[in-house]
Amino acid sequence: MVVHIVSFKYRPEVDAAARQDHCARLSALADADIDGVLDLKVGEDFVRSPRSFDAGLLVLFRDRAALDGYATHARHVPVAKLGRDLSETIVAGDFEA
């Protein structure tokens, strides 16, 4: 199994509606019937510490080939672009579990 984690720090001018829309679009990927996605979770940070990011994504994939397919999937690509457009910083990690 492959674990894919992404954290988003939105630009200061990004309002609450845009943040919620981004999280909703990320969550909708769970229903996109993307091959190899075992689980997908999205959430907004509630701690708001200086080291916190604003939102996070956790996806469990069957294997690395599924992660590779997700990266170029037609449903994922526009949501990934939106995240880049809204964020000042994005960090990601991928590992086998």
ChimeraX commands (.cxc) that place a marker at each C-alpha (Angstrom):
marker #1 position 0.00,0.00,0.00 radius 0.5
marker #1 position 1.17,3.55,-0.76 radius 0.5
marker #1 position 0.31,6.53,1.46 radius 0.5
marker #1 position 0.09,9.96,-0.20 radius 0.5
marker #1 position -0.07,13.00,2.08 radius 0.5
marker #1 position -0.45,16.61,0.90 radius 0.5
marker #1 position -0.73,19.75,3.05 radius 0.5
marker #1 position -1.83,23.13,1.71 radius 0.5
marker #1 position -0.98,26.57,3.11 radius 0.5
marker #1 position -3.34,28.93,1.32 radius 0.5
marker #1 position -2.34,32.43,0.27 radius 0.5
marker #1 position -3.60,35.01,2.81 radius 0.5
marker #1 position -6.08,36.54,0.36 radius 0.5
marker #1 position -7.86,33.22,-0.28 radius 0.5
marker #1 position -11.24,33.50,1.41 radius 0.5
marker #1 position -13.14,30.87,3.38 radius 0.5
marker #1 position -15.48,30.05,0.47 radius 0.5
marker #1 position -12.57,29.28,-1.87 radius 0.5
marker #1 position -10.91,27.15,0.81 radius 0.5
marker #1 position -14.10,25.18,1.40 radius 0.5
marker #1 position -14.60,24.74,-2.35 radius 0.5
marker #1 position -11.07,23.36,-2.72 radius 0.5
marker #1 position -11.62,20.86,0.11 radius 0.5
marker #1 position -14.98,19.84,-1.40 radius 0.5
marker #1 position -13.35,19.23,-4.79 radius 0.5
marker #1 position -10.62,17.18,-3.14 radius 0.5
marker #1 position -13.22,15.16,-1.23 radius 0.5
marker #1 position -15.16,14.52,-4.46 radius 0.5
marker #1 position -12.13,12.63,-5.80 radius 0.5
marker #1 position -13.14,9.82,-3.42 radius 0.5
marker #1 position -16.17,9.23,-5.67 radius 0.5
marker #1 position -14.28,9.63,-8.97 radius 0.5
marker #1 position -13.72,5.89,-9.42 radius 0.5
marker #1 position -9.97,6.33,-9.80 radius 0.5
marker #1 position -8.36,2.92,-10.14 radius 0.5
marker #1 position -6.31,1.88,-7.14 radius 0.5
marker #1 position -7.60,4.47,-4.65 radius 0.5
marker #1 position -8.39,2.56,-1.46 radius 0.5
marker #1 position -9.30,5.54,0.75 radius 0.5
marker #1 position -9.25,9.32,0.54 radius 0.5
marker #1 position -9.64,11.81,3.40 radius 0.5
marker #1 position -9.58,15.62,3.37 radius 0.5
marker #1 position -9.73,18.01,6.29 radius 0.5
marker #1 position -9.18,21.58,7.37 radius 0.5
marker #1 position -6.75,22.27,10.19 radius 0.5
marker #1 position -8.39,23.21,13.49 radius 0.5
marker #1 position -5.30,23.63,15.67 radius 0.5
marker #1 position -4.01,26.71,13.82 radius 0.5
marker #1 position -0.56,26.58,15.39 radius 0.5
marker #1 position 2.33,28.47,13.75 radius 0.5
marker #1 position 3.50,25.24,12.13 radius 0.5
marker #1 position 0.03,24.20,10.88 radius 0.5
marker #1 position -1.04,24.10,7.27 radius 0.5
marker #1 position -4.61,25.03,6.34 radius 0.5
marker #1 position -5.84,21.78,4.80 radius 0.5
marker #1 position -4.64,18.24,4.32 radius 0.5
marker #1 position -5.23,15.32,1.99 radius 0.5
marker #1 position -4.52,11.67,2.76 radius 0.5
marker #1 position -4.90,9.06,0.01 radius 0.5
marker #1 position -4.21,5.34,0.31 radius 0.5
marker #1 position -3.32,3.61,-2.95 radius 0.5
marker #1 position -3.13,-0.06,-3.81 radius 0.5
marker #1 position 0.41,0.39,-5.16 radius 0.5
marker #1 position 2.80,2.84,-6.77 radius 0.5
marker #1 position 1.27,2.32,-10.22 radius 0.5
marker #1 position -2.06,3.56,-8.81 radius 0.5
marker #1 position -0.34,6.67,-7.41 radius 0.5
marker #1 position 1.24,7.30,-10.81 radius 0.5
marker #1 position -2.15,6.92,-12.53 radius 0.5
marker #1 position -3.80,9.29,-10.05 radius 0.5
marker #1 position -1.21,11.99,-10.79 radius 0.5
marker #1 position -2.38,12.21,-14.41 radius 0.5
marker #1 position -6.06,11.26,-13.99 radius 0.5
marker #1 position -8.47,13.66,-15.71 radius 0.5
marker #1 position -10.47,14.23,-12.50 radius 0.5
marker #1 position -7.35,14.89,-10.37 radius 0.5
marker #1 position -5.42,17.25,-12.67 radius 0.5
marker #1 position -7.79,20.27,-12.43 radius 0.5
marker #1 position -8.14,19.89,-8.66 radius 0.5
marker #1 position -4.35,19.76,-8.30 radius 0.5
marker #1 position -4.06,22.93,-10.41 radius 0.5
marker #1 position -6.64,24.67,-8.23 radius 0.5
marker #1 position -4.65,23.74,-5.13 radius 0.5
marker #1 position -1.48,25.20,-6.65 radius 0.5
marker #1 position -3.32,28.38,-7.63 radius 0.5
marker #1 position -4.72,28.90,-4.12 radius 0.5
marker #1 position -1.62,27.98,-2.13 radius 0.5
marker #1 position 1.55,29.76,-1.17 radius 0.5
marker #1 position 3.09,26.46,-0.05 radius 0.5
marker #1 position 2.28,22.80,-0.66 radius 0.5
marker #1 position 4.18,19.92,0.90 radius 0.5
marker #1 position 3.72,16.28,0.03 radius 0.5
marker #1 position 5.01,12.91,1.12 radius 0.5
marker #1 position 4.62,9.45,-0.36 radius 0.5
marker #1 position 5.65,6.21,1.30 radius 0.5
marker #1 position 4.89,2.52,1.39 radius 0.5
marker #1 position 3.08,1.22,4.43 radius 0.5
marker link #1:1,2 radius 0.2
marker link #1:2,3 radius 0.2
marker link #1:3,4 radius 0.2
marker link #1:4,5 radius 0.2
marker link #1:5,6 radius 0.2
marker link #1:6,7 radius 0.2
marker link #1:7,8 radius 0.2
marker link #1:8,9 radius 0.2
marker link #1:9,10 radius 0.2
marker link #1:10,11 radius 0.2
marker link #1:11,12 radius 0.2
marker link #1:12,13 radius 0.2
marker link #1:13,14 radius 0.2
marker link #1:14,15 radius 0.2
marker link #1:15,16 radius 0.2
marker link #1:16,17 radius 0.2
marker link #1:17,18 radius 0.2
marker link #1:18,19 radius 0.2
marker link #1:19,20 radius 0.2
marker link #1:20,21 radius 0.2
marker link #1:21,22 radius 0.2
marker link #1:22,23 radius 0.2
marker link #1:23,24 radius 0.2
marker link #1:24,25 radius 0.2
marker link #1:25,26 radius 0.2
marker link #1:26,27 radius 0.2
marker link #1:27,28 radius 0.2
marker link #1:28,29 radius 0.2
marker link #1:29,30 radius 0.2
marker link #1:30,31 radius 0.2
marker link #1:31,32 radius 0.2
marker link #1:32,33 radius 0.2
marker link #1:33,34 radius 0.2
marker link #1:34,35 radius 0.2
marker link #1:35,36 radius 0.2
marker link #1:36,37 radius 0.2
marker link #1:37,38 radius 0.2
marker link #1:38,39 radius 0.2
marker link #1:39,40 radius 0.2
marker link #1:40,41 radius 0.2
marker link #1:41,42 radius 0.2
marker link #1:42,43 radius 0.2
marker link #1:43,44 radius 0.2
marker link #1:44,45 radius 0.2
marker link #1:45,46 radius 0.2
marker link #1:46,47 radius 0.2
marker link #1:47,48 radius 0.2
marker link #1:48,49 radius 0.2
marker link #1:49,50 radius 0.2
marker link #1:50,51 radius 0.2
marker link #1:51,52 radius 0.2
marker link #1:52,53 radius 0.2
marker link #1:53,54 radius 0.2
marker link #1:54,55 radius 0.2
marker link #1:55,56 radius 0.2
marker link #1:56,57 radius 0.2
marker link #1:57,58 radius 0.2
marker link #1:58,59 radius 0.2
marker link #1:59,60 radius 0.2
marker link #1:60,61 radius 0.2
marker link #1:61,62 radius 0.2
marker link #1:62,63 radius 0.2
marker link #1:63,64 radius 0.2
marker link #1:64,65 radius 0.2
marker link #1:65,66 radius 0.2
marker link #1:66,67 radius 0.2
marker link #1:67,68 radius 0.2
marker link #1:68,69 radius 0.2
marker link #1:69,70 radius 0.2
marker link #1:70,71 radius 0.2
marker link #1:71,72 radius 0.2
marker link #1:72,73 radius 0.2
marker link #1:73,74 radius 0.2
marker link #1:74,75 radius 0.2
marker link #1:75,76 radius 0.2
marker link #1:76,77 radius 0.2
marker link #1:77,78 radius 0.2
marker link #1:78,79 radius 0.2
marker link #1:79,80 radius 0.2
marker link #1:80,81 radius 0.2
marker link #1:81,82 radius 0.2
marker link #1:82,83 radius 0.2
marker link #1:83,84 radius 0.2
marker link #1:84,85 radius 0.2
marker link #1:85,86 radius 0.2
marker link #1:86,87 radius 0.2
marker link #1:87,88 radius 0.2
marker link #1:88,89 radius 0.2
marker link #1:89,90 radius 0.2
marker link #1:90,91 radius 0.2
marker link #1:91,92 radius 0.2
marker link #1:92,93 radius 0.2
marker link #1:93,94 radius 0.2
marker link #1:94,95 radius 0.2
marker link #1:95,96 radius 0.2
marker link #1:96,97 radius 0.2
view
